[in-house]
Amino acid sequence: MKYAILFLCFVSAALVAQTSELDSIKHLPEVTIVGEKARTIPGSGQYISAKKLAVLNQPNVNNVLRTIPGVNVRDEEGFGLRPNIGMRGTSVNRSTKVTLMEDGILIAPATYADPSAYYFPTFARMQAVEVLKGSSQIKYGPYTVGGAVNLISTPIPDSFRGHAKVSYGSFGTNQQRLWLGNSTDHLDYVIEVNRLASNGFKELDNQGNTGFDRRDVMGKLRWHTSENASIPQSLTLKIVHAQEKGNESYLGLTYEDYVNNPLRRYAATQKDLLDLSHNHASLVHAITPANNLSIKTVGYFSQTFRDWARVNTIGGKSLNTILGNPLANQEAYQIMVGEANGPIDFQSAARNFYSSGIQTTAQYTFGRNGLYHNIQLGLRYHRDQADRYATRSSFDMINGTMILNNAGTRGNQENQIRKAQSIAGFVHYDISFKGLKVSPGIRFENIGFDIENYGNADEERFGTSLKTASNDINIALPGIGVKYDFNATSNVFLGVHKGFSPPGMPSLTSPNAQAKAETAINYELGYRYENRNFNAQIVGFVSDYENILGSDNVSGGGAGSGDLFNAGNALIQGLEVNFEANLLNGHIEDKGLRLPLTITYTFTDARFKENFINAGGDWGSGQINRNDMIPFVTPHLFSAGLGFESNKFSVNMISRYVGETRTKPGQTKTTTPAAGIAYNDVNAISGFMLLDLSANYRFYRFLTAFSTIGNITNNTSIAANLPNGYRPNMPFNINLGLKADF
């Protein structure tokens, strides 16, 4: 019955995909959520254009997102392949509390059932990136407390065009990228191939490779009516295939070993390997059936496989036990570094993710006598699934080399299927009169969760020990945004909306252990100024949580169950500041010369607001008290960039400061890593600053040479202490390349 009602809703409503405004059948705006209009919405939004990305030559999405206020990023492997993104105080771990999209379509492997973003699109092939916060994001759920990130892939060009890029640099890091596209009277296309690879900058005890090799193929084929058709419409097929082999580990270093060589990797990680593949297909139909009415419908499907095999225990000791006191666990430590023989427990975490859905949105605009209306309606049916097999095997460390002892039986550690389906919709209404714009809206989510746990002894899943549970949730999420233009260059905006994050899988043990939905009332107040050579935005925000959720993931320092748990009331508040200016404005006549300055600062104060006993996971175990600071939320983030740009040459320097970050809840004085301080006594990571440089020189109309220098000062500060042990930033590195547009 539910599916019949859903079908009737699709037919009768004739709505369109939950992506973006349809400004053109043939152009980029059909995949953006705000685009160049980011500075005109009644809320916070940032858009980083293709032009700016071309100047930065930055393949690491972390380094780009750190130039956006309100975005908190934790580095893990140094290349930004699996970024940990949080926004306005939400958890950064595996970007689980951020709505991630590519071309307006959900791209996390299983957004509802298992939201950890083990797959993240290769940023090196992206055309632009946009970030939306505040009340306007209710159109782009399900995660609406912090914000949404939309990556924009290479668009189909208006005429025959192509782009080629090659680069090579430190640690054997290299990229090859080529795309070609064209538009004709009725058929348009773009096809792209991209490879990004590296030998890795970490130094394995046995001299093995610590790098990765990621390859992408993307194609778009579009049919469209003629420009003067009475009813313009288009049909676009997009296909993506990506694969990666990454010699990456969850295991970091003890402090003493970090001081001696921050790039070291222990011998016990020599078999650690991430095997990943991703396939995506989407079909987009866009139509303008009448003046001022646009409709778009998207059907999509993706499949992602990820198997991260890694060391689990050494000499019968957990990794954190060894890191916590190497002297007391000297035998296990010696095995870990390959200087003693002994047993190593190994775990392969194979997971197959499936995601599919159909989404539709409609937009109608009308007005007269200075009063304008814009109505947007959206509906999405989505299903996703995570098929999880975790298999423990055993190795023997013999003379520094790991030898397989027992391959183990598939699923002997974890053997379950997580499923979710949702019906989500929104209504959003903009009414504008002169300088005033009021934008009320409401989003609803109906979600069903199911888990099937077959137990660790039922490899074939006959169901002899099957345990199941289900959970359903319905929620309405209203919001309103208001913007007032003082004049053509400045405006003030404010917004209030109810934010939401799904509660995750149902409990197999007891209804009392079931996590509730994460909800918060979110407020923002901002001022924005924009003219040709100076832009500024200042925003204050508050997220008043009715229930904040903790999580249990190995990547966040937990046991790895993936469960969520209730943590009650919390309050997160802060300030976002962003300035952009051309310092040469008015001082020289040559308009081809610019001296751009950008400054971004974010302050965040995140605190629990009630006492509770923590269930474990990312926040540890034991008593948490009212006003304890929420860990992994960095209070002070700062970036500044200064450049010189002409018609043929550009050079830009960017500094990024990450302030001291608590890693455990508390209010007491912080204890950062230092000699003589036990690993388990550390409750914060010291702040650090990185300095990067990018330069471009155009030899001919179509050919440009470029160079990037990362971490110019070779700062060796600790980037993180997760998943297990201390981890470095990428050290000093240089990259040289050529790019051609034709």
Secondary structure, 3 states (H helix, E strand, C coil): CHHHHHHHHHHHHCCECCCCCCCCCCCHHHHCCCHHHHHCCCCCEEEECHHHHHHHCCCCHHHHHCCCCCEEEECCCCCCCCCEEEECCCCCHHHCCCEEEECCEECCCECCCECCCCCCCCHHHEEEEEEECCHHHHHCCCCCCCCEEEEEECCCCCCCEEEEEEEEEHHHCEEEEEEEEEECCCEEEEEEEEEEEECCCCEECCCCCCCEEEEEEEEEEEEECCCCCCCCEEEEEEEEEEEEEECCCCECECHHHHHHCCCEECHHHCCCEEEEEEEEEEEEEEEEEECCEEEEEEEEEEEEEEEEEEEEEECCEEHHHHHHCCCCCHHHHHHHCCCCCEEEEEEEEEEEEEEEEEEEEEEEEEEECCEEEEEEEEEEEEEEEEEEEEEEEEEEEECCEEEEEECCCCCCCEEEEEEEEEEEEEEEEEEEECCEEEEEEEEEEEEEEEEEECCCCCCCCCCCCCEEEEEEEEEEEEEEEEEEECCCCEEEEEEEEEEEECCCCCCCCCHHHCCCCEEEEEEEEEEEEECCCEEEEEEEEEEEEEECEEECCHHHCCCCCCCEEECCCEEEEEEEEEEEEECCCCCCCCCCCECEEEEEEEEEEEEECCCEEEECHHHCEEEECCCCECCCCCCEEEEEEEEEECCCEEEEEEEEEECCEECCCECCCCCCCCCCCCHHHCCEECCEEEEEEEEEEECCCCEEEEEEEECCCCCCCEEECCCECEEECCCCEEEEEEEEEC
